[in-house]
C-alpha cells in the first residue's frame, strides 16, 4: 500500500509565485527525489492563490524518514521560509489500489 501526502498552504506575504517556484523546483529535484521511497511529487496552484504539493510515497515510514532528513536541509528551509506556516495543512492517505 502506498501513501498519498497532501500539503496545502498559502505563500508568505511578499513572496512571488516565480520566487516560490524556483525554491520548490530546487527542493523537488535536489532533495525530494533523492529520498528513498518517493514515487512522485507535484505542485499545483489554485485560482485563488492557494498552493498544494502532492507526494506519493511507498510507505508511511519512508515519508516520515524524509521529514526527518529535511530538518537540516537548506532547500527545505528555503521552501518553508516562503510559505505562511499558519496556513499549512498536511494529510496522508493510504491508497486503496
Secondary structure, DSSP 8 states (H G I E B T S, - for coil): --EEEEEEE-B-TT--HHHHHHHHHHHHHHTGGGSTTEEEEEEEE-TTS-EEEEEEES-HHHHHHHHHHGGG-HHHHHHHHTB-GGG-EEEEEE---
